Amino acid sequence: MRIVAPADRSTTVADLLLADPAAAHLAVSPGAARQPFGDLILCDVARESADQVLRRLQEPGVEARGGVSALAYGVWHEAGGSALRVVG
């Protein structure tokens, strides 16, 4: 998932993702987005929870002043795990 969040919402969005067990591999790049201007937030989200995570991202108003895009990938890696699992 790729999120462009206004700087004043970035911490809220990152905390929301950190608290969600469906989200993994969170990365925040302050000031990296230029159109619209904001912080770039990247994370992996389990496919079966994507709709729920997208609904939660509406709470801080990301879609009104930033943006969210989600792409489906076929591989998921568990944090700390040694195996890759094909999702599909």
N, CA, C and O atoms as a MOPAC input file, in Angstrom:
PM7 MOZYME 1SCF
protein

 N      0.84600 1    -1.15200 1     0.00000 1
 C      0.00000 1     0.00000 1     0.00000 1
 C      0.90000 1     1.22600 1     0.00000 1
 O      1.90400 1     1.27900 1     0.71100 1
 N      0.52300 1     2.21200 1    -0.81000 1
 C      1.27800 1     3.46900 1    -0.86100 1
 C      0.32900 1     4.58300 1    -0.44200 1
 O     -0.76000 1     4.73600 1    -0.99500 1
 N      0.76700 1     5.35600 1     0.54900 1
 C     -0.06100 1     6.41500 1     1.11100 1
 C      0.72100 1     7.72000 1     1.07100 1
 O      1.88800 1     7.76400 1     1.45900 1
 N      0.07200 1     8.78400 1     0.59900 1
 C      0.62800 1    10.11900 1     0.72100 1
 C     -0.22900 1    10.82300 1     1.76900 1
 O     -1.41600 1    11.06800 1     1.55500 1
 N      0.38800 1    11.14200 1     2.89800 1
 C     -0.33000 1    11.76100 1     4.00400 1
 C      0.24300 1    13.14600 1     4.27700 1
 O      1.46000 1    13.33000 1     4.25500 1
 N     -0.62800 1    14.12200 1     4.53600 1
 C     -0.11700 1    15.42600 1     4.96300 1
 C      0.72600 1    15.24200 1     6.23000 1
 O      0.44700 1    14.36300 1     7.04600 1
 N      1.73700 1    16.05900 1     6.38300 1
 C      2.65900 1    15.91200 1     7.52000 1
 C      1.92800 1    15.90300 1     8.85800 1
 O      2.34100 1    15.20500 1     9.78400 1
 N      0.85000 1    16.66900 1     8.96800 1
 C      0.13300 1    16.72600 1    10.24300 1
 C     -0.73000 1    15.48700 1    10.49400 1
 O     -1.31300 1    15.36000 1    11.57000 1
 N     -0.82300 1    14.58300 1     9.53500 1
 C     -1.58800 1    13.33600 1     9.68800 1
 C     -0.69500 1    12.09700 1     9.64600 1
 O     -1.15700 1    10.99200 1     9.93100 1
 N      0.55300 1    12.26600 1     9.29900 1
 C      1.46300 1    11.14800 1     9.07300 1
 C      1.63600 1    10.26400 1    10.30900 1
 O      1.57300 1     9.04000 1    10.19500 1
 N      1.84600 1    10.84000 1    11.45400 1
 C      2.03400 1    10.05300 1    12.67700 1
 C      0.77600 1     9.26400 1    13.00400 1
 O      0.85900 1     8.10500 1    13.40900 1
 N     -0.38100 1     9.87800 1    12.83300 1
 C     -1.65000 1     9.19100 1    13.08600 1
 C     -1.79900 1     7.98900 1    12.16500 1
 O     -2.19200 1     6.90900 1    12.60700 1
 N     -1.48600 1     8.17400 1    10.88600 1
 C     -1.58500 1     7.08600 1     9.91200 1
 C     -0.59100 1     5.97600 1    10.24700 1
 O     -0.95400 1     4.80000 1    10.23900 1
 N      0.64300 1     6.33100 1    10.53800 1
 C      1.65700 1     5.32700 1    10.87200 1
 C      1.25600 1     4.55300 1    12.13300 1
 O      1.41100 1     3.33300 1    12.18000 1
 N      0.74900 1     5.24100 1    13.14100 1
 C      0.31500 1     4.56900 1    14.36500 1
 C     -0.85100 1     3.62300 1    14.09300 1
 O     -0.91100 1     2.52800 1    14.65100 1
 N     -1.76900 1     4.04600 1    13.23900 1
 C     -2.89900 1     3.20400 1    12.86500 1
 C     -2.40700 1     1.91300 1    12.20900 1
 O     -2.89800 1     0.82700 1    12.51800 1
 N     -1.44900 1     2.03600 1    11.31700 1
 C     -0.89900 1     0.86300 1    10.62900 1
 C     -0.08500 1    -0.02000 1    11.56900 1
 O     -0.15000 1    -1.24700 1    11.48600 1
 N      0.67900 1     0.60000 1    12.45800 1
 C      1.47400 1    -0.17400 1    13.42300 1
 C      0.59000 1    -1.00900 1    14.34100 1
 O      0.97900 1    -2.10200 1    14.75400 1
 N     -0.59200 1    -0.50100 1    14.66100 1
 C     -1.50000 1    -1.20100 1    15.56200 1
 C     -2.29100 1    -2.30500 1    14.86800 1
 O     -2.94500 1    -3.10800 1    15.53300 1
 N     -2.23800 1    -2.35200 1    13.55200 1
 C     -3.02400 1    -3.32800 1    12.80100 1
 C     -2.16400 1    -4.55100 1    12.48200 1
 O     -1.14700 1    -4.41900 1    11.80200 1
 N     -2.55000 1    -5.73700 1    12.95700 1
 C     -1.74700 1    -6.93200 1    12.69000 1
 C     -1.71300 1    -7.32400 1    11.20900 1
 O     -0.87000 1    -8.12700 1    10.80900 1
 N     -2.60500 1    -6.77700 1    10.39900 1
 C     -2.61700 1    -7.08200 1     8.96400 1
 C     -1.55700 1    -6.29900 1     8.19800 1
 O     -1.25700 1    -6.62600 1     7.04900 1
 N     -0.98600 1    -5.26700 1     8.82200 1
 C      0.02100 1    -4.42900 1     8.16400 1
 C      1.42000 1    -4.83800 1     8.60300 1
 O      1.65200 1    -5.15300 1     9.77100 1
 N      2.35000 1    -4.82900 1     7.64900 1
 C      3.73700 1    -5.19800 1     7.94300 1
 C      4.66900 1    -4.36200 1     7.07300 1
 O      4.23700 1    -3.73900 1     6.10300 1
 N      5.92900 1    -4.35600 1     7.42300 1
 C      6.97700 1    -3.68800 1     6.64300 1
 C      6.67700 1    -2.20700 1     6.43600 1
 O      6.74700 1    -1.70300 1     5.31500 1
 N      6.35000 1    -1.52400 1     7.50700 1
 C      5.99800 1    -0.10100 1     7.46400 1
 C      7.24000 1     0.76000 1     7.25800 1
 O      8.25600 1     0.58600 1     7.93000 1
 N      7.13600 1     1.68500 1     6.32100 1
 C      8.21700 1     2.64700 1     6.07000 1
 C      7.58800 1     4.02800 1     5.90400 1
 O      6.57400 1     4.18100 1     5.22300 1
 N      8.20000 1     5.02700 1     6.53400 1
 C      7.72000 1     6.40500 1     6.43600 1
 C      8.87400 1     7.27800 1     5.94500 1
 O      9.96100 1     7.28400 1     6.52300 1
 N      8.60900 1     8.01600 1     4.86200 1
 C      9.60900 1     8.93800 1     4.31200 1
 C      9.04700 1    10.35600 1     4.39300 1
 O      8.28700 1    10.77600 1     3.52000 1
 N      9.42100 1    11.09400 1     5.44000 1
 C      8.89100 1    12.44300 1     5.61400 1
 C      9.24100 1    13.35400 1     4.43900 1
 O     10.39300 1    13.41200 1     4.01000 1
 N      8.24200 1    14.06100 1     3.92400 1
 C      8.44900 1    15.04500 1     2.86700 1
 C      8.76900 1    14.47700 1     1.49800 1
 O      9.12400 1    15.23800 1     0.59800 1
 N      8.65800 1    13.16300 1     1.30300 1
 C      9.05500 1    12.54700 1     0.03500 1
 C      8.05400 1    12.77100 1    -1.09100 1
 O      8.43800 1    12.74400 1    -2.26100 1
 N      6.79800 1    12.99000 1    -0.77300 1
 C      5.77300 1    13.17000 1    -1.80900 1
 C      5.70500 1    14.64100 1    -2.22600 1
 O      5.81400 1    15.54100 1    -1.39400 1
 N      5.52600 1    14.86200 1    -3.50800 1
 C      5.49200 1    16.22900 1    -4.04400 1
 C      4.14400 1    16.63500 1    -4.61800 1
 O      3.82300 1    17.82300 1    -4.64700 1
 N      3.33400 1    15.65700 1    -5.08400 1
 C      2.03900 1    16.00000 1    -5.67300 1
 C      1.01200 1    14.95200 1    -5.27400 1
 O      0.93500 1    13.93000 1    -5.95600 1
 N      0.24300 1    15.11900 1    -4.25800 1
 C      0.23800 1    16.25500 1    -3.34500 1
 C      1.43100 1    16.17400 1    -2.38500 1
 O      1.98600 1    15.09900 1    -2.15800 1
 N      1.80600 1    17.30300 1    -1.83900 1
 C      2.93700 1    17.36700 1    -0.92700 1
 C      2.58900 1    16.64500 1     0.37500 1
 O      1.48700 1    16.79800 1     0.90200 1
 N      3.52400 1    15.86900 1     0.88100 1
 C      3.30700 1    15.18000 1     2.14900 1
 C      4.33900 1    14.10600 1     2.38200 1
 O      5.36700 1    14.04600 1     1.70600 1
 N      4.05200 1    13.26100 1     3.34500 1
 C      4.93200 1    12.15900 1     3.70600 1
 C      4.50400 1    10.90700 1     2.94400 1
 O      3.31200 1    10.63500 1     2.80100 1
 N      5.47200 1    10.15900 1     2.46400 1
 C      5.20500 1     8.90400 1     1.76900 1
 C      5.25600 1     7.76700 1     2.79000 1
 O      6.25300 1     7.59400 1     3.49100 1
 N      4.17900 1     7.00400 1     2.86100 1
 C      4.09000 1     5.87600 1     3.78500 1
 C      3.85200 1     4.62300 1     2.95200 1
 O      2.92800 1     4.56600 1     2.14100 1
 N      4.69700 1     3.62400 1     3.16300 1
 C      4.59100 1     2.36200 1     2.44900 1
 C      4.40500 1     1.23200 1     3.44300 1
 O      5.00500 1     1.24200 1     4.51700 1
 N      3.57800 1     0.25900 1     3.09400 1
 C      3.43900 1    -0.92900 1     3.93100 1
 C      2.81400 1    -2.04800 1     3.11800 1
 O      2.19900 1    -1.81500 1     2.07700 1
 N      2.97800 1    -3.24300 1     3.60300 1
 C      2.30600 1    -4.40600 1     3.04200 1
 C      1.08800 1    -4.67600 1     3.90700 1
 O      1.14500 1    -4.55600 1     5.13100 1
 N     -0.00600 1    -5.03800 1     3.27000 1
 C     -1.24100 1    -5.34700 1     3.99100 1
 C     -1.75800 1    -6.68300 1     3.47800 1
 O     -1.79800 1    -6.91700 1     2.27000 1
 N     -2.15000 1    -7.55200 1     4.39200 1
 C     -2.72000 1    -8.83300 1     3.99800 1
 C     -3.96300 1    -8.58600 1     3.14400 1
 O     -4.82300 1    -7.78300 1     3.50400 1
 N     -4.04400 1    -9.26900 1     2.03700 1
 C     -5.13200 1    -9.05100 1     1.06700 1
 C     -6.50800 1    -9.14500 1     1.72000 1
 O     -7.38900 1    -8.33900 1     1.42000 1
 N     -6.70000 1   -10.11100 1     2.60200 1
 C     -8.00800 1   -10.31500 1     3.21800 1
 C     -8.40600 1    -9.18500 1     4.17100 1
 O     -9.56700 1    -9.10500 1     4.57100 1
 N     -7.47700 1    -8.32100 1     4.53700 1
 C     -7.76100 1    -7.21100 1     5.44200 1
 C     -7.68100 1    -5.85100 1     4.76200 1
 O     -7.85700 1    -4.82700 1     5.42100 1
 N     -7.42300 1    -5.82000 1     3.47600 1
 C     -7.19600 1    -4.54900 1     2.77900 1
 C     -8.39200 1    -3.59900 1     2.87600 1
 O     -8.20900 1    -2.40600 1     3.11800 1
 N     -9.60300 1    -4.10700 1     2.69200 1
 C    -10.78100 1    -3.23300 1     2.76700 1
 C    -10.90700 1    -2.59100 1     4.14200 1
 O    -11.22200 1    -1.40600 1     4.25900 1
 N    -10.66200 1    -3.37500 1     5.17200 1
 C    -10.75000 1    -2.86800 1     6.54000 1
 C     -9.69400 1    -1.77900 1     6.78800 1
 O     -9.99600 1    -0.74900 1     7.39100 1
 N     -8.48100 1    -2.00400 1     6.33200 1
 C     -7.41600 1    -1.01400 1     6.50100 1
 C     -7.74900 1     0.26300 1     5.72900 1
 O     -7.54400 1     1.36500 1     6.23800 1
 N     -8.25700 1     0.12300 1     4.51700 1
 C     -8.63900 1     1.30300 1     3.73100 1
 C     -9.72600 1     2.10200 1     4.43100 1
 O     -9.68600 1     3.33200 1     4.41900 1
 N    -10.69300 1     1.43300 1     5.03900 1
 C    -11.74200 1     2.15600 1     5.79400 1
 C    -11.13500 1     2.91000 1     6.96600 1
 O    -11.52000 1     4.04800 1     7.23500 1
 N    -10.19500 1     2.29400 1     7.66500 1
 C     -9.55500 1     2.95800 1     8.81200 1
 C     -8.76500 1     4.19500 1     8.38000 1
 O     -8.67100 1     5.17000 1     9.12500 1
 N     -8.20600 1     4.14800 1     7.18300 1
 C     -7.43400 1     5.29500 1     6.69100 1
 C     -8.32400 1     6.50400 1     6.38300 1
 O     -7.82200 1     7.61600 1     6.21600 1
 N     -9.62600 1     6.29300 1     6.30700 1
 C    -10.54500 1     7.40700 1     6.10000 1
 C    -10.70900 1     8.24200 1     7.37200 1
 O    -11.01400 1     9.43200 1     7.29500 1
 N    -10.50700 1     7.62200 1     8.54700 1
 C    -10.67200 1     8.32100 1     9.82400 1
 C     -9.79900 1     9.57200 1     9.92800 1
 O    -10.31100 1    10.62600 1    10.30600 1
 N     -8.49500 1     9.50200 1     9.60800 1
 C     -7.68300 1    10.72400 1     9.67400 1
 C     -7.82200 1    11.61700 1     8.43800 1
 O     -7.14700 1    12.64300 1     8.35100 1
 N     -8.67000 1    11.25700 1     7.49400 1
 C     -8.91800 1    12.10600 1     6.33100 1
 C     -7.83200 1    12.08700 1     5.27200 1
 O     -7.64600 1    13.07100 1     4.55700 1
 N     -7.12100 1    10.98900 1     5.16300 1
 C     -6.02200 1    10.89400 1     4.19600 1
 C     -6.52400 1    11.11100 1     2.77100 1
 O     -5.87000 1    11.79400 1     1.98300 1
 N     -7.67400 1    10.53800 1     2.43400 1
 C     -8.17100 1    10.63500 1     1.05700 1
 C     -8.55500 1    12.06000 1     0.67700 1
 O     -8.58700 1    12.38400 1    -0.51000 1
 N     -8.84400 1    12.90900 1     1.64000 1
 C     -9.24300 1    14.29000 1     1.35400 1
 C     -8.04800 1    15.18900 1     1.02500 1
 O     -8.16600 1    16.10800 1     0.21300 1
 N     -6.89700 1    14.92400 1     1.65700 1
 C     -5.74100 1    15.80800 1     1.48300 1
 C     -4.48800 1    15.08600 1     1.01500 1
 O     -3.42400 1    15.69600 1     0.90300 1
 N     -4.60100 1    13.81400 1     0.74400 1
 C     -3.45200 1    13.02700 1     0.29800 1
 C     -3.91000 1    11.99900 1    -0.70500 1
 O     -4.64800 1    12.32000 1    -1.63600 1
 N     -3.48200 1    10.77100 1    -0.52600 1
 C     -3.90200 1     9.71900 1    -1.43400 1
 C     -3.50600 1     8.35200 1    -0.92500 1
 O     -2.58000 1     8.20400 1    -0.12700 1
 N     -4.23100 1     7.35400 1    -1.40900 1
 C     -3.96000 1     5.96800 1    -1.04700 1
 C     -4.04400 1     5.13700 1    -2.31400 1
 O     -4.99600 1     5.27000 1    -3.08400 1
 N     -3.06200 1     4.28400 1    -2.53800 1
 C     -3.14800 1     3.32600 1    -3.63300 1
 C     -2.71600 1     1.96200 1    -3.12400 1
 O     -1.81400 1     1.83400 1    -2.29600 1
 N     -3.38800 1     0.95400 1    -3.64500 1
 C     -3.11200 1    -0.41600 1    -3.22600 1
 C     -2.95800 1    -1.28700 1    -4.46100 1
 O     -3.74100 1    -1.19100 1    -5.40500 1
 N     -1.95000 1    -2.12800 1    -4.44300 1
 C     -1.69100 1    -3.06800 1    -5.53200 1
 C     -1.65500 1    -4.47400 1    -4.95600 1
 O     -1.18700 1    -4.67700 1    -3.83500 1
 N     -2.13900 1    -5.42900 1    -5.70400 1
 C     -2.10700 1    -6.82000 1    -5.25300 1
 C     -0.82100 1    -7.48800 1    -5.73500 1
 O     -0.47900 1    -7.42400 1    -6.91600 1
 N     -0.12900 1    -8.11700 1    -4.82300 1
 C      1.07300 1    -8.88100 1    -5.14000 1
 C      0.82900 1   -10.33200 1    -4.79000 1
 O     -0.06500 1   -10.63600 1    -4.00000 1
 N      1.59600 1   -11.21900 1    -5.35800 1
 C      1.37800 1   -12.63500 1    -5.15200 1
 C      2.24000 1   -13.28400 1    -4.09000 1
 O      2.15800 1   -14.49800 1    -3.90400 1
 N      3.06800 1   -12.52000 1    -3.38200 1
 C      3.96000 1   -13.12400 1    -2.39500 1
 C      3.86200 1   -12.34200 1    -1.09500 1
 O      3.81600 1   -11.11200 1    -1.10100 1
 N      3.83200 1   -13.05100 1     0.00100 1
 C      3.77200 1   -12.43500 1     1.32500 1
 C      4.88100 1   -13.04000 1     2.16800 1
 O      5.04300 1   -14.26000 1     2.19000 1
 N      5.64100 1   -12.21200 1     2.85700 1
 C      6.72400 1   -12.68500 1     3.71000 1
 C      6.38700 1   -12.32200 1     5.14200 1
 O      6.14600 1   -11.15600 1     5.45500 1
 N      6.37000 1   -13.30800 1     6.00000 1
 C      6.08200 1   -13.08100 1     7.41200 1
 C      7.31300 1   -12.49200 1     8.09200 1
 O      8.42200 1   -12.99600 1     7.91300 1
 N      7.12700 1   -11.43600 1     8.86400 1
 C      8.23300 1   -10.81900 1     9.58900 1
 C      8.85900 1   -11.85600 1    10.51800 1
 O      8.15900 1   -12.51000 1    11.29100 1
 N     10.15000 1   -11.99600 1    10.43900 1
 C     10.86800 1   -12.94900 1    11.28000 1
 C     10.78600 1   -14.38100 1    10.79900 1
 O     11.43100 1   -15.27100 1    11.35400 1
 N      9.99000 1   -14.59900 1     9.76500 1
 C      9.84300 1   -15.96700 1     9.23500 1
 C     10.89600 1   -16.25100 1     8.17500 1
 O     11.53100 1   -15.33600 1     7.65000 1
 N     11.06600 1   -17.48600 1     7.88100 1
 C     12.07200 1   -17.85200 1     6.89400 1
 C     11.45600 1   -18.27900 1     5.56400 1
 O     12.17400 1   -18.55300 1     4.60300 1
 N     10.12600 1   -18.33600 1     5.50900 1
 C      9.48600 1   -18.85400 1     4.30000 1
 C      8.63200 1   -17.77200 1     3.64400 1
 O      8.07100 1   -16.90600 1     4.31500 1
 N      8.55200 1   -17.84300 1     2.34100 1
 C      7.63700 1   -17.01500 1     1.57100 1
 C      6.41200 1   -17.84800 1     1.25400 1
 O      6.50700 1   -19.05300 1     1.01900 1
 N      5.27600 1   -17.20300 1     1.25000 1
 C      4.03500 1   -17.89400 1     0.95300 1
 C      3.39500 1   -17.23000 1    -0.25100 1
 O      3.28500 1   -16.00500 1    -0.29000 1
 N      2.98000 1   -17.99300 1    -1.21500 1
 C      2.31000 1   -17.44700 1    -2.39100 1
 C      0.85800 1   -17.19300 1    -2.04300 1
 O      0.16400 1   -18.07600 1    -1.53900 1
 N      0.40500 1   -15.98600 1    -2.31500 1
 C     -0.97800 1   -15.60400 1    -2.06000 1
 C     -1.68300 1   -15.53400 1    -3.39500 1
 O     -1.15200 1   -14.94600 1    -4.33800 1
 N     -2.83100 1   -16.10100 1    -3.50000 1
 C     -3.45100 1   -15.95100 1    -4.78000 1
 C     -4.63200 1   -16.78200 1    -4.97100 1
 O     -5.25200 1   -16.74000 1    -6.03300 1

